Amino acid sequence: MPRTSDRRPAAEELLTARLSLRRPAEGDIDAILAIHHDPATCLHNPSDALTRLAEAEALYRRWNDQWQRYGYGYWVVRRRDFARQLGFCGIKPMELRGREVLNLFYRFAASAWGRGYAGEAATAVTAWVSRHGPGLPLIARIRPDNTASQRVAIRAGLTRAEHLDTPGDDGLDWIYAARPPG
């Protein structure tokens, strides 16, 4: 698993022209459930779907534990001029083919789709990783038929790394990478 010595100072808030990305808080649990409960948002990753508040609470605890352990994680994404959560975007350490990597994650409410929010947030997270991350390769795991997610990864500066494609929990993962492992 990723090295605990790679802990970096927390970047608890990132700002873009339109968005505010901040570390999740307990008050975000209802939004975690709402976004992960919508069948449209988990269409390509059905194993991520949540059905009960207790599941959202457990997911929040995992996210919070990662922030405490590594000093980074998933951010809650909101418009700077609007308080409602649009979605989540961030990174988590994981292994890909026996190598440590950071996985770029983004999931947004269906009502936020088509406005460029995911690409803007993913670009901000990718930039943060390049300046402050622990020096691990950044990847995104995407289903072959999820063209919207592929466009977000490309907008964030990742490119296809076909040699890294691998089976995932919900089917084949196409790998996009900013700093592909060898």
C-alpha positions as a printed NumPy array, in Angstrom:
array([[  0.   ,   0.   ,   0.   ],
       [  1.092,   3.613,  -0.33 ],
       [  3.839,   4.867,   1.899],
       [  2.612,   6.691,   4.991],
       [  5.814,   8.764,   4.869],
       [  4.37 ,  10.472,   1.776],
       [  2.042,  12.577,   3.927],
       [  1.852,  16.133,   2.633],
       [  0.316,  19.225,   4.176],
       [ -3.429,  19.206,   3.678],
       [ -4.905,  21.349,   0.923],
       [ -8.322,  21.517,   2.451],
       [ -9.635,  23.98 ,  -0.137],
       [ -8.936,  24.47 ,  -3.834],
       [-10.46 ,  27.313,  -5.838],
       [-11.082,  27.604,  -9.565],
       [-12.772,  30.361, -11.536],
       [-16.213,  28.907, -10.77 ],
       [-15.703,  26.235,  -8.14 ],
       [-14.732,  25.702,  -4.538],
       [-13.347,  22.292,  -3.61 ],
       [-13.111,  21.624,   0.109],
       [-12.465,  18.7  ,   2.397],
       [-15.684,  16.82 ,   3.219],
       [-17.341,  17.31 ,   6.595],
       [-20.017,  15.345,   8.431],
       [-22.586,  17.792,   7.072],
       [-21.924,  16.39 ,   3.586],
       [-23.155,  12.879,   4.392],
       [-26.634,  13.546,   2.992],
       [-25.082,  14.761,  -0.285],
       [-22.825,  11.7  ,  -0.392],
       [-25.913,   9.519,  -0.139],
       [-27.963,  11.543,  -2.635],
       [-25.271,  11.5  ,  -5.32 ],
       [-24.269,   7.864,  -4.813],
       [-27.905,   6.729,  -4.567],
       [-28.846,   8.081,  -8.01 ],
       [-28.665,   5.179, -10.5  ],
       [-27.478,   7.573, -13.233],
       [-24.365,   8.611, -11.292],
       [-23.307,   5.006, -10.67 ],
       [-24.359,   3.621, -14.056],
       [-20.786,   2.713, -15.009],
       [-19.752,   1.774, -11.453],
       [-22.746,   0.022,  -9.885],
       [-20.62 ,  -1.332,  -7.032],
       [-20.289,   2.303,  -5.817],
       [-24.056,   2.762,  -5.419],
       [-25.339,   3.483,  -1.927],
       [-28.821,   2.74 ,  -0.642],
       [-28.727,   3.601,   3.072],
       [-27.563,   6.515,   5.192],
       [-25.284,   4.151,   7.143],
       [-23.399,   3.396,   3.905],
       [-22.884,   7.112,   3.246],
       [-21.663,   7.583,   6.82 ],
       [-19.169,   4.738,   6.36 ],
       [-17.97 ,   6.209,   3.053],
       [-17.506,   9.61 ,   4.688],
       [-15.472,   7.968,   7.482],
       [-13.204,   6.265,   4.897],
       [-12.701,   9.587,   3.122],
       [-11.984,  11.359,   6.409],
       [ -9.573,   8.617,   7.522],
       [ -7.645,   9.044,   4.274],
       [ -7.4  ,  12.815,   4.835],
       [ -6.074,  12.196,   8.338],
       [ -3.576,   9.596,   7.179],
       [ -2.26 ,  11.206,   3.976],
       [ -3.259,  14.866,   4.098],
       [ -5.273,  14.637,   0.863],
       [ -8.315,  12.873,  -0.479],
       [-11.658,  13.659,  -2.046],
       [-12.986,  17.206,  -2.075],
       [-16.622,  18.349,  -2.053],
       [-17.245,  20.454,  -5.163],
       [-19.559,  23.475,  -5.094],
       [-19.998,  26.524,  -7.269],
       [-18.364,  29.495,  -5.57 ],
       [-21.646,  31.414,  -5.776],
       [-23.927,  28.567,  -4.667],
       [-23.799,  26.476,  -1.492],
       [-25.253,  23.168,  -2.777],
       [-22.829,  20.301,  -3.364],
       [-22.379,  19.492,  -7.067],
       [-20.278,  16.396,  -6.535],
       [-16.945,  15.064,  -5.409],
       [-13.489,  15.008,  -6.955],
       [-10.152,  13.932,  -5.579],
       [ -7.497,  11.3  ,  -5.279],
       [ -6.835,   8.174,  -3.304],
       [ -3.748,   5.998,  -3.091],
       [ -4.093,   2.513,  -4.519],
       [ -2.142,  -0.178,  -6.319],
       [ -2.255,  -0.765, -10.043],
       [ -0.451,  -3.858, -11.264],
       [  1.642,  -3.949,  -8.101],
       [  2.678,  -0.278,  -8.276],
       [  1.57 ,   2.58 ,  -6.071],
       [ -0.539,   5.186,  -7.873],
       [ -3.034,   7.914,  -7.115],
       [ -6.493,   7.302,  -8.549],
       [ -8.355,  10.402,  -9.741],
       [-12.051,  10.161,  -8.869],
       [-14.954,  12.376,  -9.862],
       [-18.669,  11.867,  -9.407],
       [-21.232,  14.61 ,  -9.858],
       [-24.979,  14.916,  -9.418],
       [-26.758,  14.375, -12.734],
       [-28.146,  17.921, -12.443],
       [-24.537,  19.227, -12.698],
       [-23.642,  17.295, -15.856],
       [-22.836,  19.061, -19.106],
       [-21.565,  22.297, -17.57 ],
       [-17.851,  21.493, -17.401],
       [-17.752,  21.256, -13.603],
       [-16.166,  17.796, -13.507],
       [-13.439,  18.788, -15.953],
       [-12.74 ,  22.009, -14.067],
       [-12.555,  20.206, -10.728],
       [-10.424,  17.338, -12.115],
       [ -8.039,  19.866, -13.681],
       [ -7.673,  21.627, -10.314],
       [ -6.983,  18.34 ,  -8.539],
       [ -4.484,  17.27 , -11.216],
       [ -2.663,  20.609, -10.861],
       [ -2.6  ,  20.193,  -7.072],
       [ -1.147,  16.688,  -7.45 ],
       [  1.601,  17.949,  -9.776],
       [  2.631,  20.631,  -7.254],
       [  1.964,  19.   ,  -3.889],
       [  1.258,  15.308,  -4.383],
       [  3.44 ,  12.512,  -3.064],
       [  5.161,  11.927,  -6.421],
       [  3.073,   8.914,  -7.398],
       [  1.702,   8.423, -10.909],
       [ -1.8  ,   9.835, -11.341],
       [ -4.332,   7.618, -13.103],
       [ -8.066,   7.456, -13.722],
       [ -9.911,   4.157, -14.119],
       [-12.754,   4.509, -16.617],
       [-15.198,   2.07 , -18.223],
       [-14.786,   1.851, -22.011],
       [-18.368,   3.049, -22.631],
       [-18.147,   6.032, -20.257],
       [-17.205,   8.625, -22.865],
       [-18.13 ,  11.581, -20.632],
       [-15.655,  10.441, -17.984],
       [-13.013,   9.903, -20.659],
       [-13.472,  13.523, -21.804],
       [-13.054,  14.729, -18.199],
       [ -9.789,  12.78 , -17.828],
       [ -8.443,  14.198, -21.087],
       [ -9.437,  17.745, -20.1  ],
       [ -7.548,  17.227, -16.817],
       [ -4.396,  16.351, -18.779],
       [ -4.479,  12.55 , -18.639],
       [ -3.961,  10.367, -21.701],
       [ -4.857,   6.773, -22.512],
       [ -2.369,   4.248, -21.185],
       [ -3.712,   1.105, -22.87 ],
       [ -0.847,  -1.027, -21.584],
       [ -2.246,  -0.508, -18.06 ],
       [ -5.877,  -1.501, -18.738],
       [ -7.037,  -3.946, -16.098],
       [-10.125,  -5.728, -14.801],
       [-12.012,  -3.646, -12.217],
       [-14.861,  -4.243,  -9.795],
       [-17.478,  -3.438, -12.441],
       [-15.731,  -4.556, -15.628],
       [-12.709,  -3.592, -17.677],
       [-10.958,  -0.404, -16.516],
       [ -9.427,   1.693, -19.242],
       [ -6.528,   3.583, -17.686],
       [ -5.812,   7.229, -18.335],
       [ -2.613,   8.582, -16.812],
       [ -0.77 ,  11.828, -16.202],
       [  2.459,  10.133, -15.135],
       [  2.035,   6.537, -16.222],
       [  3.908,   3.877, -14.303],
       [  6.164,   1.804, -16.5  ]])
